[in-house]
Amino acid sequence: MAYSLHQTMKYMTRPAASSKDLGKRDINLQNLKNKVYQILDEEKKDFDQTKFFENEKYTVNKTKLQKQYEKRHGKSIALETIDKALDDYPKANEIKVLKIGESSATQLSPKDIDYFNNNYKTKSLAQMSSELTGGQKYTSKEFKSKYQQLMRRRDTLIKEGILNKSDFMQGQTDIVPEKTSKKVKGFQQYRAAQQRLMDLDPQNFKQYSSPAVLDNELRKLIN
Protein backbone atom coordinates (compact mmCIF):
# COMPACT_ATOMS: atom_id res chain seq x y z
CA MET A 1 0.00 0.00 0.00
CA ALA A 2 1.47 3.39 -1.04
CA TYR A 3 1.71 6.16 1.54
CA SER A 4 1.06 9.84 0.85
CA LEU A 5 3.89 12.33 1.22
CA HIS A 6 2.34 13.51 4.49
CA GLN A 7 2.20 9.96 5.88
CA THR A 8 5.75 9.22 4.77
CA MET A 9 7.08 12.35 6.47
CA LYS A 10 5.10 11.47 9.60
CA TYR A 11 6.74 8.05 9.93
CA MET A 12 10.19 9.40 9.04
CA THR A 13 9.99 12.06 11.77
CA ARG A 14 8.52 9.77 14.48
CA PRO A 15 11.03 9.66 17.36
CA ALA A 16 12.63 6.26 17.91
CA ALA A 17 12.32 4.60 21.30
CA SER A 18 15.16 5.67 23.50
CA SER A 19 17.61 3.20 25.00
CA LYS A 20 16.21 4.24 28.37
CA ASP A 21 12.68 3.21 27.30
CA LEU A 22 13.98 -0.06 25.90
CA GLY A 23 15.80 -0.71 29.15
CA LYS A 24 12.58 -0.22 31.11
CA ARG A 25 10.75 -2.63 28.82
CA ASP A 26 13.42 -5.27 29.31
CA ILE A 27 13.27 -4.84 33.08
CA ASN A 28 9.46 -5.00 33.12
CA LEU A 29 9.48 -8.11 30.95
CA GLN A 30 12.04 -9.79 33.19
CA ASN A 31 9.97 -8.97 36.26
CA LEU A 32 6.92 -10.58 34.65
CA LYS A 33 8.96 -13.64 33.68
CA ASN A 34 10.33 -13.95 37.21
CA LYS A 35 6.78 -14.03 38.59
CA VAL A 36 5.89 -16.78 36.11
CA TYR A 37 9.03 -18.69 37.14
CA GLN A 38 7.96 -18.52 40.78
CA ILE A 39 4.65 -20.19 39.97
CA LEU A 40 6.37 -22.81 37.80
CA ASP A 41 8.92 -23.57 40.52
CA GLU A 42 6.21 -24.09 43.12
CA GLU A 43 4.06 -26.27 40.87
CA LYS A 44 7.04 -28.30 39.70
CA LYS A 45 8.29 -28.80 43.26
CA ASP A 46 4.89 -30.14 44.39
CA PHE A 47 4.77 -32.45 41.37
CA ASP A 48 8.33 -33.74 41.88
CA GLN A 49 7.64 -34.56 45.52
CA THR A 50 4.65 -36.74 44.68
CA LYS A 51 5.43 -38.18 41.23
CA PHE A 52 5.69 -41.94 40.94
CA PHE A 53 8.11 -42.21 38.02
CA GLU A 54 11.50 -40.57 38.47
CA ASN A 55 11.81 -39.27 34.88
CA GLU A 56 8.21 -38.07 34.50
CA LYS A 57 8.01 -34.34 33.77
CA TYR A 58 5.63 -31.71 35.10
CA THR A 59 3.10 -30.74 32.41
CA VAL A 60 2.42 -27.04 31.91
CA ASN A 61 -0.97 -25.87 30.65
CA LYS A 62 -0.40 -22.31 29.45
CA THR A 63 -4.02 -21.24 29.86
CA LYS A 64 -4.05 -22.57 33.42
CA LEU A 65 -0.72 -20.87 34.13
CA GLN A 66 -2.13 -17.58 32.84
CA LYS A 67 -5.12 -17.88 35.19
CA GLN A 68 -2.84 -18.76 38.13
CA TYR A 69 -0.82 -15.63 37.46
CA GLU A 70 -3.91 -13.42 37.25
CA LYS A 71 -5.33 -14.88 40.47
CA ARG A 72 -2.09 -14.38 42.36
CA HIS A 73 -1.17 -10.92 41.12
CA GLY A 74 -4.60 -9.47 40.40
CA LYS A 75 -3.69 -8.46 36.86
CA SER A 76 -3.65 -10.09 33.46
CA ILE A 77 -0.63 -11.36 31.56
CA ALA A 78 -0.47 -11.95 27.81
CA LEU A 79 0.03 -15.46 26.50
CA GLU A 80 2.88 -14.02 24.43
CA THR A 81 4.65 -13.15 27.68
CA ILE A 82 3.90 -16.62 29.05
CA ASP A 83 5.54 -18.08 25.93
CA LYS A 84 8.64 -15.92 26.39
CA ALA A 85 8.90 -16.97 30.03
CA LEU A 86 8.59 -20.66 29.12
CA ASP A 87 11.21 -20.32 26.38
CA ASP A 88 13.69 -18.82 28.85
CA TYR A 89 12.74 -20.88 31.90
CA PRO A 90 16.02 -22.18 33.43
CA LYS A 91 14.44 -25.61 34.00
CA ALA A 92 12.76 -25.83 30.59
CA ASN A 93 14.23 -29.29 29.97
CA GLU A 94 12.50 -30.56 33.12
CA ILE A 95 8.96 -29.68 32.04
CA LYS A 96 6.71 -30.30 29.05
CA VAL A 97 4.36 -27.66 27.69
CA LEU A 98 0.95 -28.32 26.16
CA LYS A 99 -0.06 -26.39 23.06
CA ILE A 100 -3.09 -24.12 23.36
CA GLY A 101 -6.18 -26.29 23.00
CA GLU A 102 -4.24 -29.51 23.52
CA SER A 103 -5.70 -31.80 26.13
CA SER A 104 -3.70 -32.96 29.10
CA ALA A 105 -2.11 -36.37 28.75
CA THR A 106 -4.46 -37.62 31.41
CA GLN A 107 -7.88 -36.76 32.77
CA LEU A 108 -7.49 -39.18 35.64
CA SER A 109 -7.84 -37.96 39.20
CA PRO A 110 -4.74 -38.12 41.45
CA LYS A 111 -6.35 -41.10 43.20
CA ASP A 112 -6.85 -42.94 39.89
CA ILE A 113 -3.29 -42.15 38.82
CA ASP A 114 -1.98 -43.68 42.05
CA TYR A 115 -4.11 -46.76 41.40
CA PHE A 116 -2.76 -47.05 37.86
CA ASN A 117 0.84 -46.60 38.97
CA ASN A 118 0.52 -49.34 41.57
CA ASN A 119 -1.30 -51.84 39.36
CA TYR A 120 -0.13 -51.42 35.74
CA LYS A 121 2.29 -54.36 36.03
CA THR A 122 -0.28 -56.88 37.25
CA LYS A 123 -3.64 -55.76 35.86
CA SER A 124 -4.92 -55.04 32.38
CA LEU A 125 -6.58 -51.77 31.44
CA ALA A 126 -9.91 -53.58 31.36
CA GLN A 127 -9.45 -54.91 34.89
CA MET A 128 -8.43 -51.52 36.22
CA SER A 129 -11.30 -49.79 34.41
CA SER A 130 -13.79 -52.22 35.93
CA GLU A 131 -12.42 -51.79 39.45
CA LEU A 132 -12.19 -48.00 39.22
CA THR A 133 -15.80 -47.77 38.07
CA GLY A 134 -17.12 -50.04 40.79
CA GLY A 135 -17.52 -53.12 38.62
CA GLN A 136 -19.31 -51.39 35.73
CA LYS A 137 -19.97 -53.54 32.66
CA TYR A 138 -17.64 -53.27 29.69
CA THR A 139 -20.48 -51.81 27.64
CA SER A 140 -21.19 -48.98 30.06
CA LYS A 141 -20.31 -45.37 29.34
CA GLU A 142 -18.41 -45.12 32.64
CA PHE A 143 -16.24 -48.14 31.82
CA LYS A 144 -15.36 -46.94 28.31
CA SER A 145 -14.55 -43.45 29.56
CA LYS A 146 -12.24 -44.78 32.26
CA TYR A 147 -10.66 -47.20 29.81
CA GLN A 148 -9.82 -44.32 27.46
CA GLN A 149 -8.30 -42.30 30.29
CA LEU A 150 -6.12 -45.20 31.41
CA MET A 151 -5.08 -45.95 27.84
CA ARG A 152 -4.02 -42.33 27.30
CA ARG A 153 -1.83 -42.43 30.38
CA ARG A 154 -0.31 -45.74 29.32
CA ASP A 155 0.39 -44.52 25.76
CA THR A 156 1.85 -41.23 26.99
CA LEU A 157 4.22 -42.98 29.40
CA ILE A 158 5.41 -45.22 26.56
CA LYS A 159 5.75 -42.37 24.05
CA GLU A 160 7.77 -40.25 26.47
CA GLY A 161 10.13 -43.12 27.19
CA ILE A 162 9.16 -43.33 30.85
CA LEU A 163 8.03 -46.94 30.46
CA ASN A 164 8.19 -49.62 27.77
CA LYS A 165 5.38 -51.78 26.43
CA SER A 166 7.04 -54.74 28.13
CA ASP A 167 6.58 -53.06 31.52
CA PHE A 168 2.84 -53.53 31.29
CA MET A 169 0.86 -56.68 31.80
CA GLN A 170 1.27 -58.90 28.72
CA GLY A 171 2.76 -55.99 26.78
CA GLN A 172 -0.56 -54.24 27.48
CA THR A 173 -2.26 -54.78 24.15
CA ASP A 174 -4.85 -55.35 26.87
CA ILE A 175 -6.62 -58.62 27.38
CA VAL A 176 -10.38 -58.30 27.67
CA PRO A 177 -12.38 -61.29 28.97
CA GLU A 178 -14.14 -63.44 26.40
CA LYS A 179 -17.53 -62.25 27.65
CA THR A 180 -16.80 -58.74 26.47
CA SER A 181 -19.34 -57.55 23.91
CA LYS A 182 -18.54 -57.23 20.23
CA LYS A 183 -19.17 -53.50 20.57
CA VAL A 184 -16.35 -53.06 23.08
CA LYS A 185 -14.00 -55.28 21.08
CA GLY A 186 -14.81 -53.19 18.02
CA PHE A 187 -13.94 -50.04 19.97
CA GLN A 188 -10.56 -51.51 20.91
CA GLN A 189 -9.88 -52.53 17.31
CA TYR A 190 -10.76 -48.98 16.24
CA ARG A 191 -8.24 -47.57 18.70
CA ALA A 192 -5.59 -50.10 17.60
CA ALA A 193 -6.13 -49.09 13.95
CA GLN A 194 -5.59 -45.43 14.88
CA GLN A 195 -2.37 -46.32 16.68
CA ARG A 196 -1.11 -48.28 13.66
CA LEU A 197 -1.87 -45.28 11.45
CA MET A 198 0.11 -43.00 13.78
CA ASP A 199 3.01 -45.48 13.86
CA LEU A 200 3.15 -45.63 10.04
CA ASP A 201 3.63 -41.87 9.72
CA PRO A 202 5.09 -40.59 13.02
CA GLN A 203 6.27 -37.31 11.46
CA ASN A 204 2.75 -36.14 10.55
CA PHE A 205 1.15 -37.47 13.72
CA LYS A 206 3.85 -36.40 16.19
CA GLN A 207 1.63 -33.62 17.61
CA TYR A 208 -0.86 -36.22 18.87
CA SER A 209 0.19 -37.90 22.12
CA SER A 210 -2.24 -40.80 21.72
CA PRO A 211 -5.07 -42.17 19.53
CA ALA A 212 -7.54 -40.50 21.89
CA VAL A 213 -6.06 -37.06 21.15
CA LEU A 214 -6.21 -37.78 17.41
CA ASP A 215 -9.82 -38.89 17.83
CA ASN A 216 -10.74 -35.63 19.55
CA GLU A 217 -9.19 -33.62 16.70
CA LEU A 218 -11.10 -35.64 14.11
CA ARG A 219 -14.36 -35.02 15.97
CA LYS A 220 -13.68 -31.28 16.01
CA LEU A 221 -13.13 -31.31 12.24
CA ILE A 222 -16.35 -33.27 11.67
CA ASN A 223 -18.36 -30.92 13.89
C-alpha positions as a Markdown table, in Angstrom:
| # | Residue | x | y | z |
|---|---|---|---|---|
| 1 | Met | 0.0 | 0.0 | 0.0 |
| 2 | Ala | 1.5 | 3.4 | -1.0 |
| 3 | Tyr | 1.7 | 6.2 | 1.5 |
| 4 | Ser | 1.1 | 9.8 | 0.8 |
| 5 | Leu | 3.9 | 12.3 | 1.2 |
| 6 | His | 2.3 | 13.5 | 4.5 |
| 7 | Gln | 2.2 | 10.0 | 5.9 |
| 8 | Thr | 5.8 | 9.2 | 4.8 |
| 9 | Met | 7.1 | 12.4 | 6.5 |
| 10 | Lys | 5.1 | 11.5 | 9.6 |
| 11 | Tyr | 6.7 | 8.0 | 9.9 |
| 12 | Met | 10.2 | 9.4 | 9.0 |
| 13 | Thr | 10.0 | 12.1 | 11.8 |
| 14 | Arg | 8.5 | 9.8 | 14.5 |
| 15 | Pro | 11.0 | 9.7 | 17.4 |
| 16 | Ala | 12.6 | 6.3 | 17.9 |
| 17 | Ala | 12.3 | 4.6 | 21.3 |
| 18 | Ser | 15.2 | 5.7 | 23.5 |
| 19 | Ser | 17.6 | 3.2 | 25.0 |
| 20 | Lys | 16.2 | 4.2 | 28.4 |
| 21 | Asp | 12.7 | 3.2 | 27.3 |
| 22 | Leu | 14.0 | -0.1 | 25.9 |
| 23 | Gly | 15.8 | -0.7 | 29.1 |
| 24 | Lys | 12.6 | -0.2 | 31.1 |
| 25 | Arg | 10.7 | -2.6 | 28.8 |
| 26 | Asp | 13.4 | -5.3 | 29.3 |
| 27 | Ile | 13.3 | -4.8 | 33.1 |
| 28 | Asn | 9.5 | -5.0 | 33.1 |
| 29 | Leu | 9.5 | -8.1 | 30.9 |
| 30 | Gln | 12.0 | -9.8 | 33.2 |
| 31 | Asn | 10.0 | -9.0 | 36.3 |
| 32 | Leu | 6.9 | -10.6 | 34.7 |
| 33 | Lys | 9.0 | -13.6 | 33.7 |
| 34 | Asn | 10.3 | -14.0 | 37.2 |
| 35 | Lys | 6.8 | -14.0 | 38.6 |
| 36 | Val | 5.9 | -16.8 | 36.1 |
| 37 | Tyr | 9.0 | -18.7 | 37.1 |
| 38 | Gln | 8.0 | -18.5 | 40.8 |
| 39 | Ile | 4.6 | -20.2 | 40.0 |
| 40 | Leu | 6.4 | -22.8 | 37.8 |
| 41 | Asp | 8.9 | -23.6 | 40.5 |
| 42 | Glu | 6.2 | -24.1 | 43.1 |
| 43 | Glu | 4.1 | -26.3 | 40.9 |
| 44 | Lys | 7.0 | -28.3 | 39.7 |
| 45 | Lys | 8.3 | -28.8 | 43.3 |
| 46 | Asp | 4.9 | -30.1 | 44.4 |
| 47 | Phe | 4.8 | -32.5 | 41.4 |
| 48 | Asp | 8.3 | -33.7 | 41.9 |
| 49 | Gln | 7.6 | -34.6 | 45.5 |
| 50 | Thr | 4.7 | -36.7 | 44.7 |
| 51 | Lys | 5.4 | -38.2 | 41.2 |
| 52 | Phe | 5.7 | -41.9 | 40.9 |
| 53 | Phe | 8.1 | -42.2 | 38.0 |
| 54 | Glu | 11.5 | -40.6 | 38.5 |
| 55 | Asn | 11.8 | -39.3 | 34.9 |
| 56 | Glu | 8.2 | -38.1 | 34.5 |
| 57 | Lys | 8.0 | -34.3 | 33.8 |
| 58 | Tyr | 5.6 | -31.7 | 35.1 |
| 59 | Thr | 3.1 | -30.7 | 32.4 |
| 60 | Val | 2.4 | -27.0 | 31.9 |
| 61 | Asn | -1.0 | -25.9 | 30.6 |
| 62 | Lys | -0.4 | -22.3 | 29.4 |
| 63 | Thr | -4.0 | -21.2 | 29.9 |
| 64 | Lys | -4.0 | -22.6 | 33.4 |
| 65 | Leu | -0.7 | -20.9 | 34.1 |
| 66 | Gln | -2.1 | -17.6 | 32.8 |
| 67 | Lys | -5.1 | -17.9 | 35.2 |
| 68 | Gln | -2.8 | -18.8 | 38.1 |
| 69 | Tyr | -0.8 | -15.6 | 37.5 |
| 70 | Glu | -3.9 | -13.4 | 37.3 |
| 71 | Lys | -5.3 | -14.9 | 40.5 |
| 72 | Arg | -2.1 | -14.4 | 42.4 |
| 73 | His | -1.2 | -10.9 | 41.1 |
| 74 | Gly | -4.6 | -9.5 | 40.4 |
| 75 | Lys | -3.7 | -8.5 | 36.9 |
| 76 | Ser | -3.6 | -10.1 | 33.5 |
| 77 | Ile | -0.6 | -11.4 | 31.6 |
| 78 | Ala | -0.5 | -12.0 | 27.8 |
| 79 | Leu | 0.0 | -15.5 | 26.5 |
| 80 | Glu | 2.9 | -14.0 | 24.4 |
| 81 | Thr | 4.6 | -13.1 | 27.7 |
| 82 | Ile | 3.9 | -16.6 | 29.0 |
| 83 | Asp | 5.5 | -18.1 | 25.9 |
| 84 | Lys | 8.6 | -15.9 | 26.4 |
| 85 | Ala | 8.9 | -17.0 | 30.0 |
| 86 | Leu | 8.6 | -20.7 | 29.1 |
| 87 | Asp | 11.2 | -20.3 | 26.4 |
| 88 | Asp | 13.7 | -18.8 | 28.8 |
| 89 | Tyr | 12.7 | -20.9 | 31.9 |
| 90 | Pro | 16.0 | -22.2 | 33.4 |
| 91 | Lys | 14.4 | -25.6 | 34.0 |
| 92 | Ala | 12.8 | -25.8 | 30.6 |
| 93 | Asn | 14.2 | -29.3 | 30.0 |
| 94 | Glu | 12.5 | -30.6 | 33.1 |
| 95 | Ile | 9.0 | -29.7 | 32.0 |
| 96 | Lys | 6.7 | -30.3 | 29.0 |
| 97 | Val | 4.4 | -27.7 | 27.7 |
| 98 | Leu | 1.0 | -28.3 | 26.2 |
| 99 | Lys | -0.1 | -26.4 | 23.1 |
| 100 | Ile | -3.1 | -24.1 | 23.4 |
| 101 | Gly | -6.2 | -26.3 | 23.0 |
| 102 | Glu | -4.2 | -29.5 | 23.5 |
| 103 | Ser | -5.7 | -31.8 | 26.1 |
| 104 | Ser | -3.7 | -33.0 | 29.1 |
| 105 | Ala | -2.1 | -36.4 | 28.7 |
| 106 | Thr | -4.5 | -37.6 | 31.4 |
| 107 | Gln | -7.9 | -36.8 | 32.8 |
| 108 | Leu | -7.5 | -39.2 | 35.6 |
| 109 | Ser | -7.8 | -38.0 | 39.2 |
| 110 | Pro | -4.7 | -38.1 | 41.5 |
| 111 | Lys | -6.3 | -41.1 | 43.2 |
| 112 | Asp | -6.9 | -42.9 | 39.9 |
| 113 | Ile | -3.3 | -42.1 | 38.8 |
| 114 | Asp | -2.0 | -43.7 | 42.0 |
| 115 | Tyr | -4.1 | -46.8 | 41.4 |
| 116 | Phe | -2.8 | -47.0 | 37.9 |
| 117 | Asn | 0.8 | -46.6 | 39.0 |
| 118 | Asn | 0.5 | -49.3 | 41.6 |
| 119 | Asn | -1.3 | -51.8 | 39.4 |
| 120 | Tyr | -0.1 | -51.4 | 35.7 |
| 121 | Lys | 2.3 | -54.4 | 36.0 |
| 122 | Thr | -0.3 | -56.9 | 37.3 |
| 123 | Lys | -3.6 | -55.8 | 35.9 |
| 124 | Ser | -4.9 | -55.0 | 32.4 |
| 125 | Leu | -6.6 | -51.8 | 31.4 |
| 126 | Ala | -9.9 | -53.6 | 31.4 |
| 127 | Gln | -9.5 | -54.9 | 34.9 |
| 128 | Met | -8.4 | -51.5 | 36.2 |
| 129 | Ser | -11.3 | -49.8 | 34.4 |
| 130 | Ser | -13.8 | -52.2 | 35.9 |
| 131 | Glu | -12.4 | -51.8 | 39.5 |
| 132 | Leu | -12.2 | -48.0 | 39.2 |
| 133 | Thr | -15.8 | -47.8 | 38.1 |
| 134 | Gly | -17.1 | -50.0 | 40.8 |
| 135 | Gly | -17.5 | -53.1 | 38.6 |
| 136 | Gln | -19.3 | -51.4 | 35.7 |
| 137 | Lys | -20.0 | -53.5 | 32.7 |
| 138 | Tyr | -17.6 | -53.3 | 29.7 |
| 139 | Thr | -20.5 | -51.8 | 27.6 |
| 140 | Ser | -21.2 | -49.0 | 30.1 |
| 141 | Lys | -20.3 | -45.4 | 29.3 |
| 142 | Glu | -18.4 | -45.1 | 32.6 |
| 143 | Phe | -16.2 | -48.1 | 31.8 |
| 144 | Lys | -15.4 | -46.9 | 28.3 |
| 145 | Ser | -14.5 | -43.4 | 29.6 |
| 146 | Lys | -12.2 | -44.8 | 32.3 |
| 147 | Tyr | -10.7 | -47.2 | 29.8 |
| 148 | Gln | -9.8 | -44.3 | 27.5 |
| 149 | Gln | -8.3 | -42.3 | 30.3 |
| 150 | Leu | -6.1 | -45.2 | 31.4 |
| 151 | Met | -5.1 | -45.9 | 27.8 |
| 152 | Arg | -4.0 | -42.3 | 27.3 |
| 153 | Arg | -1.8 | -42.4 | 30.4 |
| 154 | Arg | -0.3 | -45.7 | 29.3 |
| 155 | Asp | 0.4 | -44.5 | 25.8 |
| 156 | Thr | 1.8 | -41.2 | 27.0 |
| 157 | Leu | 4.2 | -43.0 | 29.4 |
| 158 | Ile | 5.4 | -45.2 | 26.6 |
| 159 | Lys | 5.7 | -42.4 | 24.0 |
| 160 | Glu | 7.8 | -40.2 | 26.5 |
| 161 | Gly | 10.1 | -43.1 | 27.2 |
| 162 | Ile | 9.2 | -43.3 | 30.9 |
| 163 | Leu | 8.0 | -46.9 | 30.5 |
| 164 | Asn | 8.2 | -49.6 | 27.8 |
| 165 | Lys | 5.4 | -51.8 | 26.4 |
| 166 | Ser | 7.0 | -54.7 | 28.1 |
| 167 | Asp | 6.6 | -53.1 | 31.5 |
| 168 | Phe | 2.8 | -53.5 | 31.3 |
| 169 | Met | 0.9 | -56.7 | 31.8 |
| 170 | Gln | 1.3 | -58.9 | 28.7 |
| 171 | Gly | 2.8 | -56.0 | 26.8 |
| 172 | Gln | -0.6 | -54.2 | 27.5 |
| 173 | Thr | -2.3 | -54.8 | 24.1 |
| 174 | Asp | -4.9 | -55.4 | 26.9 |
| 175 | Ile | -6.6 | -58.6 | 27.4 |
| 176 | Val | -10.4 | -58.3 | 27.7 |
| 177 | Pro | -12.4 | -61.3 | 29.0 |
| 178 | Glu | -14.1 | -63.4 | 26.4 |
| 179 | Lys | -17.5 | -62.3 | 27.7 |
| 180 | Thr | -16.8 | -58.7 | 26.5 |
| 181 | Ser | -19.3 | -57.6 | 23.9 |
| 182 | Lys | -18.5 | -57.2 | 20.2 |
| 183 | Lys | -19.2 | -53.5 | 20.6 |
| 184 | Val | -16.3 | -53.1 | 23.1 |
| 185 | Lys | -14.0 | -55.3 | 21.1 |
| 186 | Gly | -14.8 | -53.2 | 18.0 |
| 187 | Phe | -13.9 | -50.0 | 20.0 |
| 188 | Gln | -10.6 | -51.5 | 20.9 |
| 189 | Gln | -9.9 | -52.5 | 17.3 |
| 190 | Tyr | -10.8 | -49.0 | 16.2 |
| 191 | Arg | -8.2 | -47.6 | 18.7 |
| 192 | Ala | -5.6 | -50.1 | 17.6 |
| 193 | Ala | -6.1 | -49.1 | 13.9 |
| 194 | Gln | -5.6 | -45.4 | 14.9 |
| 195 | Gln | -2.4 | -46.3 | 16.7 |
| 196 | Arg | -1.1 | -48.3 | 13.7 |
| 197 | Leu | -1.9 | -45.3 | 11.4 |
| 198 | Met | 0.1 | -43.0 | 13.8 |
| 199 | Asp | 3.0 | -45.5 | 13.9 |
| 200 | Leu | 3.1 | -45.6 | 10.0 |
| 201 | Asp | 3.6 | -41.9 | 9.7 |
| 202 | Pro | 5.1 | -40.6 | 13.0 |
| 203 | Gln | 6.3 | -37.3 | 11.5 |
| 204 | Asn | 2.8 | -36.1 | 10.5 |
| 205 | Phe | 1.2 | -37.5 | 13.7 |
| 206 | Lys | 3.8 | -36.4 | 16.2 |
| 207 | Gln | 1.6 | -33.6 | 17.6 |
| 208 | Tyr | -0.9 | -36.2 | 18.9 |
| 209 | Ser | 0.2 | -37.9 | 22.1 |
| 210 | Ser | -2.2 | -40.8 | 21.7 |
| 211 | Pro | -5.1 | -42.2 | 19.5 |
| 212 | Ala | -7.5 | -40.5 | 21.9 |
| 213 | Val | -6.1 | -37.1 | 21.1 |
| 214 | Leu | -6.2 | -37.8 | 17.4 |
| 215 | Asp | -9.8 | -38.9 | 17.8 |
| 216 | Asn | -10.7 | -35.6 | 19.5 |
| 217 | Glu | -9.2 | -33.6 | 16.7 |
| 218 | Leu | -11.1 | -35.6 | 14.1 |
| 219 | Arg | -14.4 | -35.0 | 16.0 |
| 220 | Lys | -13.7 | -31.3 | 16.0 |
| 221 | Leu | -13.1 | -31.3 | 12.2 |
| 222 | Ile | -16.3 | -33.3 | 11.7 |
| 223 | Asn | -18.4 | -30.9 | 13.9 |
